[in-house]
Amino acid sequence: MLTGPSVAPVSGGPAKQLVVFLHGLGADGDDLIALAPYFAAALPDAAFISPNAPFPCDMAPFGRQWFSLRDQGPEAMLAGVRKAAPELEAFLDAQLAEHGLNNDQLVIVGFSQGTMMALHVGLRRKVAPAAVVGFSGLLVAPELLPEELTARPPILLIHGEDDEVLPASFTRFAQTTFEKLGLPVLALLRPDLGHSIDDEGLKAAIAFAMQNLSTGK
């Protein structure tokens, strides 16, 4: 089972929502859990957890990975997300059960490779999460989504227009794909931003999470 750093609700009471952060290649759970205080200011009753990806990074002497990116061909990428997905699914289910929460009280937030996982798993849940937020990522195997889509959560995609690792065109393509499938999607492209998260993107993610958690489904 995946493990990683967590932050309890700042309200001091039981969790009424759960935000799960999925880090990028070569990082670990400590990376994105640093976003929790910013989200907590708007979501005081939310619990936060940032699991460490299941495998050691094979492209760096430290950090973790959801799957290898040595081969970035479509077949290898698909095999990678499919291998990691069941463990992430089990982790989400266990966290919801532990807190006594439902999928409509869950927000999944990914960065880079974590966004690949968030989109793959979030759109294949038996019950849709409240929202999926993806920073600086891409949609793996878009051609399979019409057949495999089982959940329709609201999606927010945020990407730096100067991203040197994963071009912003990946987000534009994902947005178009989701729109064709009738999925509720918004995209925010940040000028002069590389492979990173800036203040405006963070504010948008927090507002999106808060909006969709408050409405429920």
Backbone torsions as a table, in degrees:
resi	resn	phi	psi	omega
1	MET	NA	138.2	178.3
2	LEU	-65.0	148.4	175.1
3	THR	-137.2	163.1	178.2
4	GLY	176.3	173.4	-178.2
5	PRO	-65.3	148.4	-179.6
6	SER	-139.4	160.8	178.5
7	VAL	-133.4	126.9	179.8
8	ALA	-76.1	162.0	177.8
9	PRO	-56.6	134.7	-179.9
10	VAL	-70.3	-16.0	177.5
11	SER	-68.8	-19.4	-178.9
12	GLY	87.4	-6.9	-179.8
13	GLY	-97.5	-174.2	177.3
14	PRO	-67.5	153.2	-178.8
15	ALA	-67.6	134.6	174.0
16	LYS	-108.5	-12.9	174.8
17	GLN	-144.2	162.5	177.7
18	LEU	-134.6	128.5	175.3
19	VAL	-115.1	123.0	-179.5
20	VAL	-111.9	123.5	179.5
21	PHE	-99.6	132.0	178.7
22	LEU	-115.4	113.1	-172.7
23	HIS	-77.1	171.5	-179.4
24	GLY	-93.3	178.8	-178.5
25	LEU	-59.9	131.5	175.5
26	GLY	82.6	-0.1	175.7
27	ALA	-103.5	-164.2	171.9
28	ASP	-152.9	-173.6	-174.9
29	GLY	-60.9	-26.5	-179.9
30	ASP	-65.0	-22.3	-176.4
31	ASP	-64.5	-59.2	-173.4
32	LEU	-87.0	-15.3	177.5
33	ILE	-63.1	-18.8	176.2
34	ALA	-63.5	-17.4	177.1
35	LEU	-80.0	-16.0	-173.9
36	ALA	-55.4	-44.7	-179.2
37	PRO	-60.4	-32.7	179.2
38	TYR	-69.3	-43.9	176.1
39	PHE	-65.7	-38.7	-175.7
40	ALA	-64.2	-28.6	178.4
41	ALA	-62.0	-31.4	178.2
42	ALA	-96.7	-21.9	-176.2
43	LEU	-128.4	71.2	-173.9
44	PRO	-65.9	-19.0	-179.7
45	ASP	-97.6	8.6	-178.6
46	ALA	-91.6	143.2	167.5
47	ALA	-96.7	152.0	-176.8
48	PHE	-130.3	140.8	175.3
49	ILE	-147.3	143.7	-176.6
50	SER	-131.1	89.2	-174.7
51	PRO	-67.8	146.2	170.6
52	ASN	-74.6	132.8	177.2
53	ALA	-58.5	154.8	-168.7
54	PRO	-71.9	-17.2	-172.0
55	PHE	-123.8	146.6	172.1
56	PRO	-62.9	144.8	179.8
57	CYS	-68.5	128.4	-178.3
58	ASP	-94.2	8.0	178.4
59	MET	-119.4	8.6	-179.7
60	ALA	-154.2	157.9	-179.5
61	PRO	-78.1	1.7	-178.5
62	PHE	-150.9	173.8	177.3
63	GLY	84.7	176.6	-174.4
64	ARG	-125.0	167.1	175.9
65	GLN	-144.7	148.3	173.4
66	TRP	-76.2	-33.3	174.5
67	PHE	-164.2	163.6	-177.9
68	SER	-71.3	141.5	173.6
69	LEU	-114.8	19.5	174.9
70	ARG	-61.7	-39.1	173.8
71	ASP	-108.9	112.0	-177.7
72	GLN	-101.4	20.8	173.6
73	GLY	-68.9	156.1	-176.4
74	PRO	-56.4	-41.9	-177.7
75	GLU	-67.5	-40.8	179.8
76	ALA	-67.4	-39.8	178.8
77	MET	-63.9	-43.7	179.2
78	LEU	-63.4	-44.0	177.7
79	ALA	-60.2	-36.9	-179.4
80	GLY	-65.4	-50.2	-178.7
81	VAL	-66.3	-36.1	-179.6
82	ARG	-67.2	-33.9	178.2
83	LYS	-69.2	-39.4	-176.7
84	ALA	-82.4	-23.8	-172.2
85	ALA	-58.5	-46.3	-177.1
86	PRO	-59.9	-37.5	179.5
87	GLU	-67.8	-38.9	177.2
88	LEU	-67.9	-41.8	176.7
89	GLU	-56.9	-47.6	-179.4
90	ALA	-62.3	-39.0	179.0
91	PHE	-63.3	-45.9	179.6
92	LEU	-61.1	-44.8	179.3
93	ASP	-61.2	-43.1	-179.1
94	ALA	-65.3	-40.8	179.9
95	GLN	-66.2	-41.9	177.8
96	LEU	-62.9	-43.6	179.4
97	ALA	-63.5	-41.7	-179.0
98	GLU	-60.2	-37.5	-178.0
99	HIS	-94.3	-1.9	-179.3
100	GLY	67.7	38.0	-175.1
101	LEU	-115.6	163.5	176.9
102	ASN	-106.5	169.2	179.9
103	ASN	-59.9	-31.4	-179.5
104	ASP	-76.1	4.0	172.8
105	GLN	-111.8	15.2	-176.5
106	LEU	-115.3	132.2	170.1
107	VAL	-120.2	131.0	177.5
108	ILE	-107.2	125.5	-178.6
109	VAL	-121.0	121.3	-180.0
110	GLY	-119.4	156.3	172.4
111	PHE	-129.0	127.3	175.3
112	SER	57.5	-115.5	178.5
113	GLN	-62.4	-30.4	175.2
114	GLY	-63.7	-31.8	174.8
115	THR	-67.5	-39.4	176.2
116	MET	-56.7	-42.8	179.4
117	MET	-70.6	-41.9	-178.6
118	ALA	-61.2	-42.6	-179.4
119	LEU	-71.3	-42.0	-178.5
120	HIS	-62.9	-49.5	-175.7
121	VAL	-77.4	-42.5	-175.6
122	GLY	-60.9	-31.0	-178.8
123	LEU	-91.1	0.6	179.8
124	ARG	-121.9	10.7	175.1
125	ARG	-67.1	152.3	175.1
126	LYS	-65.3	-35.7	175.0
127	VAL	-126.2	134.2	-175.1
128	ALA	-66.0	140.1	168.4
129	PRO	-68.4	168.2	179.7
130	ALA	-63.2	-34.4	-179.3
131	ALA	-168.0	156.4	171.2
132	VAL	-126.1	129.6	176.9
133	VAL	-118.2	127.4	-179.9
134	GLY	-124.7	118.7	174.6
135	PHE	-96.4	131.4	163.9
136	SER	52.3	45.7	-176.5
137	GLY	-125.7	-157.3	176.7
138	LEU	-154.4	163.4	177.7
139	LEU	-97.1	116.8	179.3
140	VAL	-80.5	136.5	175.0
141	ALA	51.8	57.3	-179.5
142	PRO	-59.7	-26.7	-177.5
143	GLU	-67.1	-20.1	-179.3
144	LEU	-89.0	-13.6	-172.0
145	LEU	-62.4	-40.7	179.2
146	PRO	-55.5	-35.5	179.8
147	GLU	-81.7	-33.3	-170.2
148	GLU	-99.8	-8.4	-177.3
149	LEU	-63.8	122.3	177.4
150	THR	-124.8	-9.4	-177.5
151	ALA	-138.9	147.1	-176.6
152	ARG	-127.0	63.6	178.5
153	PRO	-73.6	154.4	168.3
154	PRO	-61.9	138.9	-175.0
155	ILE	-124.6	134.4	171.6
156	LEU	-120.7	123.8	177.7
157	LEU	-111.1	128.5	-178.0
158	ILE	-126.4	132.3	-173.7
159	HIS	-152.1	137.4	173.2
160	GLY	-74.5	132.7	-178.9
161	GLU	-68.2	-18.7	178.3
162	ASP	-106.9	25.6	-179.7
163	ASP	-61.4	121.1	-177.2
164	GLU	-92.9	-7.0	-178.1
165	VAL	-102.2	-53.9	176.3
166	LEU	-125.6	106.5	-175.0
167	PRO	-57.2	149.3	179.9
168	ALA	-61.8	-18.2	177.0
169	SER	-60.4	-26.4	177.2
170	PHE	-63.5	-39.1	178.8
171	THR	-71.3	-39.3	177.4
172	ARG	-60.5	-41.7	-179.8
173	PHE	-66.1	-43.0	178.7
174	ALA	-62.2	-42.1	178.4
175	GLN	-58.8	-46.4	179.1
176	THR	-61.6	-42.4	178.7
177	THR	-59.7	-46.1	-179.1
178	PHE	-66.6	-39.9	179.4
179	GLU	-62.2	-39.2	179.1
180	LYS	-64.8	-28.1	179.0
181	LEU	-90.7	2.0	179.3
182	GLY	74.0	21.7	178.4
183	LEU	-82.3	142.4	177.3
184	PRO	-74.1	107.2	-174.4
185	VAL	-135.1	140.8	171.9
186	LEU	-125.3	146.7	177.2
187	ALA	-129.3	138.0	177.6
188	LEU	-125.3	113.6	177.6
189	LEU	-101.9	124.8	-173.6
190	ARG	-100.6	119.8	-179.8
191	PRO	-67.2	146.7	174.8
192	ASP	59.8	26.4	179.5
193	LEU	-117.5	134.1	176.8
194	GLY	-88.5	-145.0	-176.8
195	HIS	-83.3	77.4	-170.8
196	SER	-161.4	179.4	176.3
197	ILE	-118.8	126.4	178.0
198	ASP	-107.3	176.7	-175.3
199	ASP	-61.6	-41.5	-178.1
200	GLU	-67.3	-40.5	176.7
201	GLY	-63.9	-41.0	179.0
202	LEU	-64.1	-43.7	178.3
203	LYS	-60.8	-41.0	179.4
204	ALA	-64.4	-41.1	179.7
205	ALA	-64.0	-42.5	-179.9
206	ILE	-65.1	-45.3	179.5
207	ALA	-61.9	-39.4	-179.6
208	PHE	-66.3	-44.5	178.0
209	ALA	-61.9	-47.2	-178.6
210	MET	-61.2	-44.2	-179.2
211	GLN	-60.9	-46.5	-174.3
212	ASN	-79.7	-25.7	173.7
213	LEU	-74.5	-33.5	-178.3
214	SER	-73.6	-32.3	-178.4
215	THR	-77.1	-37.0	-174.7
216	GLY	64.0	169.4	178.7
217	LYS	-140.7	NA	NA
